[in-house]
Amino acid sequence: MSNEKPLTTGEIADFCHVHLRTVLQWVHDGKLKAYRTPGNHSRVNVDDFIAFLKQYNMPIPEHLSSRGSLRKVLIVDDDANMVNSIKRLFKKEQAFEIDVAYDGFEAGIKLLIFKPDLVVLDMKMPGMNGYEVAQKIKRSANCEHTKIISVSAYFEEGDKARLLALGVDYCLDKPFNSADLIDKAKQLLNVV
C-alpha cells in the first residue's frame, strides 16, 4: 500500500516495546529496511515493517495485520490457458490480487512493479526459463520475502532438489490438483 504514511522509528519502538536505540540499530544493521528524509530522519514503509516482523517471528500489531489483507500473486507461464486456469483458482478465493507474466523477462518487470508475495512459476519457458527467474527472485534484495511455487510437467531427476536448494518453497507437478496449489499458497502466505 504505497499511499500509506510511513512509520517513524519512534512508532516502531512503541509497537515492538523496545528502546528507540534498538530500532536505530536494526536499521543500521540492515535488518529493518528504512530510508532517510531530507531532515536526516529514518522512515520505514509499512510493508517493510510487516516483512521485518514476519522474518523475526514478532507479533504484528492488530491494526497493521488487518490492512491490505489481499496477498499478491504473480503467475508466470508461457501457456495462456494454464495462466487463465491458475488465475481462476486464485480469484475464487478472494484473498489474492493477481497479475500475470508470459515469459521470464516480463516476470522481471512485474517483480519490480507488482511486488508479489508469491510467484507461481512455470519452469519450461522460452528465453529466460523458470530456473533463471527463480535465481533472479532469490538474488534480488526487493524480493527477499517472495515465496515461489514452481510448476512443471517435466521435472527431471534432481530438478526439485536443485530448486529447493535455490530457495524455491514448493515444487508441483503438472497436471496438479487445484486444491494442492491453493492450500500450499495459503500456507506459505499465512492466509486463513
C-alpha positions as CSV (number, residue, x, y, z in Angstrom):
1,M,0.0,0.0,0.0
2,S,2.3,2.7,-1.3
3,N,0.0,5.6,-0.3
4,E,0.2,4.7,3.4
5,K,2.0,7.0,5.8
6,P,5.5,5.7,6.6
7,L,6.4,4.8,10.2
8,T,8.9,6.7,12.3
9,T,11.5,4.8,14.3
10,G,9.7,6.0,17.5
11,E,6.4,4.5,16.4
12,I,8.2,1.2,15.6
13,A,9.9,1.3,19.1
14,D,6.4,1.7,20.6
15,F,4.9,-1.2,18.6
16,C,7.8,-3.5,19.4
17,H,8.1,-2.4,23.1
18,V,11.8,-1.7,22.7
19,H,14.0,1.4,23.1
20,L,14.4,3.8,20.1
21,R,18.2,3.0,20.0
22,T,17.3,-0.7,19.4
23,V,15.2,0.3,16.3
24,L,18.0,2.5,15.0
25,Q,20.4,-0.4,15.5
26,W,18.1,-2.7,13.4
27,V,18.1,0.0,10.7
28,H,21.9,0.4,10.9
29,D,22.5,-3.4,10.7
30,G,20.3,-3.7,7.7
31,K,17.7,-5.8,9.4
32,L,14.9,-3.2,9.1
33,K,14.7,-1.6,5.7
34,A,14.4,2.2,6.0
35,Y,15.0,5.4,4.1
36,R,16.3,8.8,5.1
37,T,14.3,12.0,4.9
38,P,16.0,15.3,3.9
39,G,16.0,16.2,7.6
40,N,18.1,13.0,8.2
41,H,15.3,11.0,9.9
42,S,14.7,7.3,9.3
43,R,11.3,6.3,7.9
44,V,10.0,2.8,7.3
45,N,7.3,1.8,4.9
46,V,4.5,-0.3,6.5
47,D,5.1,-3.2,4.1
48,D,8.8,-3.3,5.1
49,F,7.9,-3.2,8.8
50,I,5.5,-6.1,8.4
51,A,8.1,-8.1,6.4
52,F,10.6,-7.4,9.2
53,L,8.1,-8.6,11.9
54,K,7.3,-11.8,10.0
55,Q,11.0,-12.5,9.3
56,Y,11.8,-12.3,13.1
57,N,8.6,-14.0,14.2
58,M,7.4,-10.9,16.1
59,P,3.7,-10.1,16.6
60,I,2.1,-7.9,14.1
61,P,0.1,-5.0,15.6
62,E,-3.7,-5.7,15.1
63,H,-4.3,-2.5,13.0
64,L,-1.5,-3.5,10.7
65,S,-2.3,-7.1,10.3
66,S,-5.8,-6.5,9.1
67,R,-4.9,-3.9,6.5
68,G,-4.3,-4.8,2.8
69,S,-5.1,-8.4,3.5
70,L,-5.0,-9.3,-0.2
71,R,-1.8,-11.2,-1.0
72,K,-0.2,-10.5,-4.3
73,V,0.3,-13.5,-6.6
74,L,2.3,-13.3,-9.9
75,I,1.6,-16.2,-12.3
76,V,4.5,-16.8,-14.7
77,D,3.8,-19.2,-17.6
78,D,4.0,-19.0,-21.4
79,D,0.8,-21.1,-21.8
80,A,-2.1,-18.7,-21.8
81,N,-4.6,-21.5,-21.0
82,M,-2.6,-22.5,-17.9
83,V,-2.3,-18.9,-16.8
84,N,-6.1,-18.4,-17.1
85,S,-6.8,-21.7,-15.2
86,I,-4.4,-20.8,-12.3
87,K,-5.8,-17.2,-12.3
88,R,-9.4,-18.5,-11.9
89,L,-8.3,-20.7,-9.0
90,F,-6.8,-17.8,-7.1
91,K,-9.7,-15.4,-7.9
92,K,-12.2,-17.8,-6.4
93,E,-10.5,-17.4,-3.0
94,Q,-10.9,-13.6,-2.9
95,A,-7.8,-13.4,-0.7
96,F,-5.4,-12.7,-3.6
97,E,-4.6,-9.9,-6.0
98,I,-3.4,-11.5,-9.3
99,D,-1.0,-10.4,-12.0
100,V,0.5,-12.4,-14.9
101,A,3.6,-12.6,-17.0
102,Y,4.0,-14.8,-20.1
103,D,7.8,-15.0,-20.0
104,G,10.8,-14.6,-17.7
105,F,11.6,-11.1,-19.0
106,E,8.1,-9.8,-18.3
107,A,8.2,-11.5,-14.9
108,G,11.4,-9.5,-14.1
109,I,9.5,-6.3,-14.8
110,K,6.4,-7.4,-12.8
111,L,8.6,-8.3,-9.8
112,L,9.7,-4.7,-9.6
113,I,6.3,-3.1,-10.2
114,F,3.8,-5.5,-8.7
115,K,6.0,-6.7,-5.8
116,P,4.3,-10.1,-5.4
117,D,4.2,-12.1,-2.2
118,L,4.1,-15.3,-4.2
119,V,5.2,-16.3,-7.7
120,V,3.6,-19.4,-9.3
121,L,6.4,-20.1,-11.8
122,D,6.5,-22.4,-14.8
123,M,9.9,-24.0,-15.3
124,K,9.9,-24.5,-19.1
125,M,9.6,-21.2,-20.9
126,P,11.3,-19.9,-24.0
127,G,14.0,-17.3,-23.4
128,M,14.6,-17.0,-19.7
129,N,13.4,-20.2,-18.1
130,G,11.9,-20.8,-14.7
131,Y,15.3,-21.6,-13.1
132,E,16.7,-18.3,-14.2
133,V,13.7,-16.4,-13.0
134,A,13.8,-18.2,-9.6
135,Q,17.5,-17.3,-9.3
136,K,16.8,-13.7,-10.1
137,I,14.0,-13.6,-7.5
138,K,16.2,-15.1,-4.8
139,R,19.1,-12.8,-5.5
140,S,17.0,-9.6,-5.5
141,A,17.0,-7.6,-2.3
142,N,13.5,-6.4,-3.2
143,C,12.2,-10.0,-3.3
144,E,13.8,-11.5,-0.2
145,H,10.3,-12.4,1.3
146,T,8.8,-13.5,-2.0
147,K,7.6,-17.1,-2.0
148,I,7.9,-19.3,-5.1
149,I,5.9,-22.4,-6.1
150,S,7.5,-23.9,-9.2
151,V,5.2,-25.9,-11.6
152,S,6.3,-28.2,-14.4
153,A,5.2,-31.2,-16.4
154,Y,8.9,-32.0,-17.0
155,F,10.7,-32.1,-13.7
156,E,13.8,-34.2,-14.3
157,E,15.7,-36.2,-11.7
158,G,17.4,-33.7,-9.3
159,D,15.4,-30.7,-10.6
160,K,13.3,-30.4,-7.5
161,A,16.2,-30.7,-5.1
162,R,18.1,-28.1,-7.1
163,L,15.1,-25.7,-7.0
164,L,14.6,-26.2,-3.2
165,A,18.3,-25.6,-2.6
166,L,18.0,-22.4,-4.6
167,G,15.2,-21.2,-2.3
168,V,12.1,-22.3,-4.1
169,D,9.4,-23.0,-1.5
170,Y,7.5,-25.8,-3.2
171,C,7.5,-27.9,-6.4
172,L,4.3,-29.0,-8.1
173,D,4.0,-31.4,-11.0
174,K,1.6,-30.6,-13.9
175,P,-1.2,-31.6,-14.1
176,F,-1.7,-30.7,-10.4
177,N,-4.6,-30.8,-8.0
178,S,-6.1,-27.4,-7.8
179,A,-6.6,-27.7,-4.0
180,D,-2.9,-28.6,-3.5
181,L,-1.8,-25.4,-5.2
182,I,-4.3,-23.2,-3.3
183,D,-3.6,-24.9,0.0
184,K,0.2,-24.5,-0.4
185,A,-0.2,-20.8,-1.4
186,K,-2.4,-20.1,1.7
187,Q,0.1,-21.9,3.9
188,L,3.1,-20.0,2.5
189,L,1.3,-16.7,2.8
190,N,-0.4,-17.3,6.2
191,V,-3.8,-16.9,4.6
192,V,-6.6,-18.3,6.8
